[in-house]
Amino acid sequence: MKQPETLPARSTERACWPLDGPWGYDGVLYRRATHLFGAYLLGVPLLCLIRLLFPVQLHGREVVRRLRPPVLVVSNHQSLIDSYFVCLLLGLVPRALREPRLLPFHTPEERNFMAGPLARALHLALRCVPLRRGEGLHQPGLEQVIELLRRGNLAYMFPEGTRSRDGEIGRATPGVGRVVVRSGCAVLPVRIWGMQQVLPIGARWPRLRQPVRIRAGEPIPPEVFAALPDTPRGWLEAAERLLAAVRALDWPER
């Protein structure tokens, strides 16, 4: 009697954008194309639009002018567009007009930002390395971010892992700590105020004329994390230190 044909097991691995090759994340053609799109075609017009539509106060731009990759930028997380405001207003994108490696890599949640082919193409053009919430500390996206930092790039991540529901800074998650411990990079802490009013959770469009404040602190050298063990406990401690540095950034009194 003929046995029923068995289907091959479906792989649980999902296809990731490659790291190497001309069009890989660290490839020369990808770097040039995303630099042209992210800094010139999108970055400068969007910066002008934000400046026109939102009253923004900044502190610490002189710190950004001194940055030398590899650096991981970390901040509290209040809205889906936090990283756009931080990178444009603090000057990372204007500096990237001259220094392509200062155009940062981002780590959006894949199912929120890269669900369809058009959204995926757009965010790949914006140097996004997708992560999936709930899929652990060893997923391919985290490995790619670690390697990109080791190769002298700049990246942006949120130590909380998800947006705040009330504007308060939440708990640290170990994923960011793992990136820092394994890559040996410096860290730039940034604190944001007011973005939960600009784009509250559930809102589809930003609310105009909402005040925003952004402050960058002094970079944390890699030596601060060098003695931490390369274990989940060490990763969590690193993330907690990062988030403590963000929380410590008060708005300076004039």
Secondary structure, DSSP 8 states (H G I E B T S, - for coil): ------------------SSSTTSTTSHHHHHHHHIIIIIIIIHHHHHHHHHHS-EEEE-HHHHHT--SSEEEEE---STTHHHHHHHHTTHHHHHTT-GGGS-EE--BHHHHSSSHHHHHHHHHTTB--B-TTS-SS-HHHHHHHHHHHTT-EEEE-TTSS--SSSS-----HHHHHHHHHHT-EEEEEEEESHHHHS-TT-SS--TT--EEEEE---B-THHHHTS-SSHHHHHHHHHHHHHHHHT------
